[in-house]
Every structure is written in C-alpha cells, then in structure tokens.
Amino acid sequence: MRKTIFLIGMMGCGKSTVGRRLAAQLRCGFLDLDEDIVSFEGRSIPDIFADAGDGGFRLCETAALRRACAGPAQVVATGGGIVTREENIALMRGHGLVIWLNRPLEDMIADVRQDTRPNLAGDKAERMRTLFLAREALYRRAAHIEFDNRLPAPRSVAKLAQLPEIQALL
C-alpha cells in the first residue's frame, strides 16, 4: 500500500472493526490510535481524561497521529474527536486517504458502551447527539470520502476495498 488510510467518524461508527478487517483484506498493517495512546502513555483513556482533561488527551492523540504518519502505510482507526484539531486534519489529509465512516446516529447510540467513554458522562444519547452536531461538518471537511457504514462489517469492508481511491493505493 502506498498511502495510509485513516478512518474517521463518531464512536460506534465501526472504525476499529472495519479497520481491522480492511487491513487484513488489503494485507497491510492496522493501528488503532486509541490503543496506541494507551500503550504509549501507560494508562487508560479515562485516566488520561481524568488527569489531563480533554485538552491533554487531544495532545496525546496528536502525538500518536504524528507517530502513525511517520510509520509505514497502513489502515488507522482514529478516535472520534481527532477532527477537533485542525492540525490533525492537515496531518491525515497530507499523509493519506481519509474516509469518514458514517452511520445513522441512533445506531451508534445503541452500540456504544458508556462505561468506557469519559466524554459520554450523563445522558449518553443527548451527549452523542451534541458531539455529532459539533463534529459533523469537521468530518465532512476532513474526509476525502464519506462512506455509508450501515451494512454488516464484512459487506462494508468488501465495498470499501473496491473503491477506486483504495484500489489506486495498492
């Protein structure tokens, strides 16, 4: 693969699930940015949020994105808020193909577990609606491709792998 594929979108849109399967199908590496942050920082994402707040976590996220951009071409599943920093959008667009995995908001709300998501404290559904409204335009601006990800993962991956923009990277 010649360029990295960055998967962006809300929590619960399928970035990690689709990303792992897509990397396997394309026979390339896969990186879950949240897992990289946890490994590098030596603490959980809720702990980073508790200790450093959203701003501190976003700095860790940008550092992880920089490490990913410096590495080999691969499929990268980003965190839902990666687009909240302009620097991250520029990094992703400058180093690869950015795909927004979009799903109906109600499906994402149903699938997301609240206990591991520090930014969903309180009313999960209302918080996710608020986050989506705040980020939707950012996802749209960051993405080279908007992909409707409402199909089961194997079918979504098959469709993604056949996109001309992905085929051009092989």
C-alpha positions in Angstrom: 0.0 0.0 0.0 1.4 3.4 -0.9 -0.5 5.7 1.5 -2.2 5.3 4.9 -5.9 5.0 5.1 -7.4 7.0 8.0 -10.8 6.0 9.2 -12.7 8.8 11.0 -16.1 9.1 12.5 -18.1 9.1 15.7 -17.6 6.5 18.3 -19.7 3.5 17.4 -19.4 4.0 13.6 -17.2 1.0 13.2 -13.7 2.4 12.7 -11.9 -0.3 14.7 -14.0 -3.2 13.5 -13.9 -2.2 9.8 -10.3 -1.1 10.1 -9.0 -4.4 11.3 -10.9 -6.3 8.6 -9.9 -3.8 5.8 -6.2 -4.1 6.8 -6.5 -7.9 6.6 -8.2 -7.8 3.2 -5.6 -5.3 1.9 -2.8 -7.3 3.5 -1.3 -4.3 5.3 -0.8 -3.2 8.9 -3.5 -1.9 11.2 -3.3 0.7 14.0 -6.0 1.6 16.5 -4.9 5.1 17.6 -6.7 4.8 21.0 -4.8 1.5 21.7 -1.5 3.2 20.6 -2.2 6.1 23.0 -2.9 3.7 25.9 0.3 1.7 25.2 2.5 4.8 24.8 1.1 6.7 27.8 0.9 3.6 30.0 -2.6 4.4 31.3 -6.2 4.2 30.1 -8.0 6.8 28.2 -10.4 7.5 31.1 -7.3 8.0 33.3 -5.8 10.4 30.7 -9.1 12.4 30.6 -9.3 12.4 34.4 -5.6 13.6 34.8 -5.2 15.9 31.8 -8.8 16.7 30.6 -9.9 16.8 27.0 -7.1 19.2 26.0 -4.4 16.9 27.4 -5.9 13.9 25.8 -6.1 15.7 22.4 -2.3 16.5 22.7 -1.7 12.7 23.3 -3.9 12.0 20.3 -2.0 14.4 18.0 1.3 12.8 19.1 0.0 9.4 18.3 -1.2 10.6 14.9 2.3 12.0 14.2 3.8 8.6 15.1 1.4 6.9 12.7 2.2 9.3 9.9 5.9 8.7 10.4 5.4 5.0 10.1 4.6 2.7 7.2 1.4 2.9 5.1 -1.4 1.1 7.0 -5.0 1.4 8.0 -5.5 3.7 11.0 -8.7 3.8 13.1 -8.7 7.2 14.8 -10.6 8.4 17.8 -14.0 10.2 17.3 -12.6 13.6 18.2 -9.5 13.5 16.0 -11.1 16.1 13.8 -11.4 18.7 16.6 -7.8 19.9 16.0 -7.1 21.4 12.6 -3.5 20.1 12.8 -4.9 16.5 12.8 -7.0 17.1 9.8 -4.0 18.5 7.9 -1.8 15.6 9.0 -4.3 13.0 7.9 -5.1 14.7 4.6 -1.4 15.2 3.9 -0.3 11.6 4.6 -3.1 9.5 3.2 -6.7 8.9 2.3 -9.3 10.0 4.9 -12.5 8.0 5.0 -15.5 9.1 7.1 -17.4 6.0 8.2 -20.9 7.4 8.7 -23.8 5.5 10.3 -27.2 6.6 11.5 -26.8 8.3 14.8 -29.4 6.2 16.5 -27.5 3.0 15.5 -24.3 4.4 17.0 -26.1 5.4 20.2 -27.4 1.9 20.6 -24.0 0.3 20.0 -21.8 2.5 22.2 -21.0 1.4 25.8 -21.0 4.4 28.1 -18.8 2.9 30.8 -15.5 3.2 28.8 -16.3 6.7 27.3 -15.3 9.5 29.6 -16.8 12.2 27.3 -20.3 10.5 27.5 -21.0 11.2 31.2 -24.6 11.8 31.9 -27.3 11.3 29.2 -25.4 9.2 26.6 -27.9 9.8 23.8 -28.0 13.5 24.3 -24.2 13.7 24.7 -23.7 11.8 21.4 -26.2 14.0 19.6 -24.4 17.1 20.8 -21.0 15.6 19.8 -22.3 14.6 16.4 -23.7 18.1 15.7 -20.4 19.7 16.8 -18.3 17.3 14.6 -20.4 16.5 11.5 -19.1 19.5 9.5 -15.5 18.6 10.6 -15.8 15.0 9.5 -17.2 16.2 6.2 -14.4 18.7 5.7 -11.6 16.3 6.8 -12.8 13.3 4.6 -11.8 12.6 1.1 -14.6 10.0 1.0 -17.8 9.7 3.1 -18.8 6.1 3.3 -22.2 4.9 4.5 -21.3 2.2 7.0 -24.7 0.7 7.9 -24.0 -2.7 6.4 -22.6 -5.6 8.5 -18.8 -5.2 8.7 -17.9 -8.0 6.1 -20.1 -6.3 3.5 -18.8 -2.8 4.3 -15.2 -4.0 4.0 -15.9 -5.6 0.7 -17.4 -2.4 -0.7 -14.6 -0.2 0.8 -11.9 -2.4 -0.6 -13.3 -2.0 -4.1 -13.5 1.8 -4.0 -11.3 3.2 -6.9 -9.5 5.5 -4.4 -8.4 2.5 -2.3 -7.6 0.4 -5.4 -5.3 3.2 -6.5 -3.3 2.9 -3.3 -2.5 -0.8 -3.9 
